[in-house]
Amino acid sequence: MKFRLFTRHGRRTVTNGKKQHRPLITFKGEEGKRPRQVLIGAGVFVLLILLANALRVEPSLLSSAEVATVHDNGILKVGVRTDMPGMSLDGDGLEYALAELLGERILSADEKWDRRQDAVKFIPVTPMTAAAKLTDGTVDMLFCMMPKGGSTGFAYSSSYYEDPCRFVFRKGEGQRAVKNIKVGFLQSASTSGLYVPTGVYETMLDSYLETHPEDGLITTYKYNEDTIDLSYASYDELFDALRDGEVDAIVLNDLTLNKLDGEGEFDRSAVTLGNISYAAAASSATPALTSLMDVLLEELRQNGTLSRLYAQHGLKG
């Protein structure tokens, strides 16, 4: 049996004798006042349902084994970077703030916790050490620009920040069309402290190529019957290739470009490949911690705190 959604319309007669259709429901003017009130009421009802669900879920999560371990330790151990303005730089940034809020939420459920004590112990990590420190238990969680879903060995929260990834040209060429050009990208492994884990650049570029085959973008070339891709092992090599004309453009995320402003001459294209979604990560064996982060993030979105944190740390919401 097939079902079809439809809208019923009323009719009215106009002065020229012709009939004109008019929707039975309008949201405009005085006539639409009541429907607007109903719509607002429905929105409030849905919000209350979401909050009620969160209130039911949170006690269960706070009684989990992984939270009990945090209570036993008396502190939440969080791995953070120390080199990314706006996110995590010298003890300040969005990721530090979010980790603090989560730590306080978890520890406040422990009657033995003295609120004068720190809720979070911040442990510096790099993109090359973060996974190992989470796996060996050095940290309970990571707040270090981890792309959501980057590893099956981790449990991820919902995204707390969306970072645009875009094409980058030489200085003065920012308006150049993204057509029939050679594009360089960072390899999936790098010793650079700026490296975003899991080869997210290559993944996003591959996806862009699949959806824009008509653009004629070149990311590989032939050499002695071998296929060589235009990938580079470090940011220095990547920008050298752009400056020297080996490639016409490269792909990078905005937060990294913000950090590199002033260190090299480049222009950002308005054309993006999509957003990198950053999420808190925990071991897949301890998913309650990231689930609690989900509850907290929903509250922060609804009450406007997350937007205020973006503004406080110079981030675009």
N, C-alpha and C positions, 0 to 999 in steps of 0.2 A: 504494500500500500504506500502510495506517495503522498507526502504532505507538502503544502505550499503556503508560505507566509504571504499575507496580503494586508493592505490597508483599506479600510472602508472610508468612503467619502460621502459627505452630504451634498445636497444641491441647493442652489438658490437661483431665483429668477432676477435678471437685471433689466434695466429700463428698456433696452433694445429688443427685449423679447427672447433673447438667447439664454440658454442655460449655461451656468459656469460652475465648475467643480471647486469645492473648497474643503480642505481637510477638516475633519471633525475636531481634531486636537491642534491647537496652536500654542506656541510659547511666547508669542509677541503681544505687547500691549496689555491693556486691562483684561482682555479676554483670556490671555495666557497666564494670568497671575496664579490661578488655582493649579493648573498643570505644572507651573514652575515650583510651586510649594510642594506638590506631590513628588516631583523629581528630586528636590533637595531632601525631602524626608526619606526617600528611598536611599539616597546616597549616605545619609547619616546612619540609617539602619544597617546598610552593608558594612560601614566602618565599625559600628558597634559589634557586629557579628565577628569581624576580623579580630578586633581587640579581645572579645570574649574567648575566641579560639586560642589566641596567644596566651591569655591568662590560664587556660586549661593546660596548654602544652608546657609552659615554663616550669611549673612545679615538678612535673615528671622529669624534665631535663635536669633540673637542679638536684634531683635525687639519684642521678646516674653515677656509675662507677668512676667515670673520668672526672666529674666534678668533685666527687669524694676525694680523689687523689690530689686535686688542686687544694682542697680544704686541708688535707693532711700536710701538704707542703707549706701551707699558709701564704701562698703567692701563685699568681699565674705567670708562667715563664713564656715570654713572647720574643720571637726572633724578628728583628727589624733591620732595615738598611740605615745607613747614616749619611747618605750622599745625594739624596733627591729632594731638592727644594719643593716645599708645598706638601710633600708626602712624608718624608722622614729625613730630616737634616739636623744633626747635632741635638737630638732630644726634642725636636719640635716638628709638627706636621700633622696632617689628617690621620695617618696611620697610628701615630702615638696617641692621639686623642681618642680614636675608636677603641684601641686596645685598653686604655685606661677605663673607659666607660664599661667595657665588657668585664674587665677584672673586678671592678667595684660591684657590678651586678652579681657576679659569681661569689665573691667573698662575703658580700653582705648577707648571703643566705647561710653563712656559717656563724653561729652564735659566739664562737670562740675568737672570731676576728676582731682585732682592735682597729678601729677606723683610723687611728693615728698612724698605722703601719701602711706601707705601700701595698697596693693591690697587685701591682705588676712589676716583674723584674724584666727589664729590657736587655736582650742579649744581641749584640751586633752580629749580623750575618751578611754575606755577600751572595750574589746570584749563584755562585759556584759552591757555596757551603750550606745554603739554606736547607736544601732537601736532606742532606746528611744529618744536620743538627735536629731536624724534626724526626727523622727515622730513628736516631739513636737515643732520643728522649732528652736531649739537651734543652729543647724548648717544647712547650705544649702546643704552641700555635705559631703561625707565621703571618705577619702583616708586612709584606715586603714586595708589593706590586706583583703578586702571583696571578698570572692569567687564569681565570676560572676554567676548570676542567682540564688543566694542562697535564695532569698525571692521574692515572687510575689508582695510584697508591695513596692519594690524599682525599680527604673530604673537604668540600668547599662551601663557604657561605654564599649567600646571594651577593651580587656585585655591589661594592660600595663606591666605585668610581669608574666612569667610562672615559677612556683616553683615546682620542682620535689618532689613527695611523694614516699618514698622508704621503704623497709624493713630494720630494724636495729637489729643487733645481739649483743651478749656480746663481750667484748674485746677479740680479737684473733679468732673470729668465723666469720669474715666478708665474707669469701669465702664459707661459708656453703651453701649447696643447699637449695633453697626454695621449699622443698618437705616434705610432711608428718610431719609438725611441728605445734605447737600451737602458734597462733598469737594474741597478745593483741593490743588493740586500745583505744583511748580516747572516752569517752561518748560524747553524743551530747550536754551536758551542763557541765560547769565546772567553778570553781571560779578562775582558774589559769589565770594570766595575759597574758599567752602565747597562750591561747585557740584560735583556728581558728574557726570562727562562722559556724553555720548551720550543724554541724556534718559531715564535708566534709571527714574526715578520714574514718568513717564508710561507707559512700556512696562509696568512692573509693575502699575500701576493698571488699564490696559486689560485685561491678562491676568486680573486679579482680577474685573473686571466681567463678563468672558466666562464665568468659572466660577461666579459667584455672582449670576446675573441676578435671583434672587428677593429679593435684599437691597434692591433699589430705590435704589441709590446714585445720586446726581445729580452729574454733573461738567460739565454744560452747561446753558445756559438760552437762551431765545429773547428777542431784543431787536430791535424793528423788523424782524421777519421774518428777522433774522440769527441764526445759532447762535453763541453765545459760550461758550467753555469757561472753567472756573474755574482757569485757570493764571495764575501770577504770575512776574514777571521777577526777583525777588530774595527772599531770606529775610525781609528786613524787611517787604516787601509781603505775603508769605505769612502771617507771624505777625500782621500788622495785620488781615488779613482774618479770621483765626481769632478774634482778640481782639474785633473789632468785630461779630462775628456774621454776617459776609457768607458764611462757610462754617461748618459744624458741626465739621468735622475736616479735618486735612491729613495727608499721607503723607510720612514722612522715615525715614532710616536711623538705626540706633542710634548709630553713631560720631558722626554730626553732632549728634544729640540730646545725647550726652555732652558734646560741646564747648559746646553752648548752655545746658547746665544752669546755672541762676543768672542767665542773661541774659533770661529770659522765663518766664512762668508757663504751664506746660502739664502735662498728664498723658499718659503713654503708655498706649495700649490694649494689652491682651494679644493682640489680633488682629493677626497679621502678614500681609503680602502675599507673603512669601517672603524669600529671602536674595539679597543682591547678592554675587556671587563676584568677589573681587579677584584679579588676576593680573599678573605681570610682563609687560611688552610690549616687543617689538622690531619693527623694520621687517620686513615680510613677506619682504623680500629677505635677511634674516639670521636665519632660524629656528633655527639651531644654538644661539644664545644662550638662547632660551626652552626649547629641548629639554634643554639642560644644566641649566636650572633645574628641569625636571621630574625629572631624575635626582636632583638634590640634595634636592628636596622629598620624594621617596619615602624617601630615607634618613632625613631629619629626622623624618618621621612614624613610621617603623619604630623608630628608636632613642629616641623620646620627646623629642627636642630641640625640635621645633616646639611641643609642649604646654608645655614649660618656657619658651619664648620668649613664648608667650601670657601665662602667669602673670607673668613678669618685667615685662611692659609693661602689665599690668592689663587684658588682653583675655580675653574668654570664648572658650574653645576649643570 
